[in-house]
Amino acid sequence: MLLTANEAQLIALEFILNEWNIAEEYRDWFTVIDCRLIGQSWYIVEIAVAGFPDRWYIQVYDTGECDPNYTFISPIRGCEGYTDLKDLPELIAEVLVCERNAR
């Protein structure tokens, strides 16, 4: 494996921040929950907004590339409302609303 788990985590975090055009000032809202080596050539990195049940699962290959078809899972459906997001910065709340509505 060419990458360490720490490198894979940083790559995945940068990927999701770039995917959603998240400014550096909001970076601390995102946290890596887990990073698992799968086989010998890629990691699955689990990312969340701190304190929320929503999760992104991103594949990071040993080449340092991320699979653009990441998985987003949330126990909260878009039709259930968004009252849990009221204390988040607007940009972070918008990302979660978009992801919840898309799934």
N, C-alpha and C positions, 0 to 999 in steps of 0.2 A: 504494500500500500504506500502510495506516494504522499498521502496526506495524513496528518494527525487528526484526532478528534477535535482538538481546539481549532485547528485550521478549518476544518469542515464546518464547525459552528459559526465561525466568523464569516465564511463564504456564504452560508445559508442566510445569516442575518443581513448581510449586505444585499443579497439577492432580494429578500422580501422588502427591505427598505427602498431599494431602487425600483422594484416592481410597482410600489405604491407611491413613489416620489415623496417619501417621508423625510422631512428635514432633520438634520443632525440634532437639533434641539429636542426632538421627540424620541430619539434612539433609546433612551433609558426606559421608555414605556414597554419595550419589547424585551423578552427574556427567553433564553434557551432552556427548555425543560429537560430535554434528553438528546443524546446523540449516540446512535448505535451503528456499529460496523456491520454491514450486510455482505457476507461472502468476503472476497478480497479486493473488491473494486469500488465499493460505494458505501456511503453513510446515509442514514435517515436521520434528519435533524428535526426535532419538534420545537416549535417556537410558539409563544403565546404573548398576549398583552398581559402584563403583570396583574394578577388578581381576577382574571376573567377565564371562563372555561373554554373559550374558543382556541383552536389549535391549527397551526399550519404544519404540514409534514413535507419536507423538502428533501429530495434526493440530491446528494452531492457526490459526484463521481471522482475517482482518483485523479482525473485530469484537472480538477478544480472547477468544473462546469456544473451548473445546477440544471436539473430537468425542469423546463418551464411549465410543465403540467403538474404542479404541486397539488397536494390535497389539503383542503380546508374542512374542518369538522367543528360543529358547534351543537351543543344540546339545545340551543335557543333558536327557534325558527323565526324568520322575519315577521311572520304574521302574529307573533306573540308580543310585538312591541319592542321598544328600545329604552325603556325607563332605566335599565341597568347601565346605560351609557352616559347618563347626564353629567357625571363628574369627570368625564374624560375630555381632553382637548378635542376641539371640533374635528380636526383632521383624523385623529385616531378613531373617533366615533364613526366618522364617515367610512373609513376602511372596513370596520366591523359590520356596519349596516350593509355595505355593498357585498361583502363576502357572505353574510347571512342570507341576503336576498338571492344571491346567485346559486345557492346550494339547495 
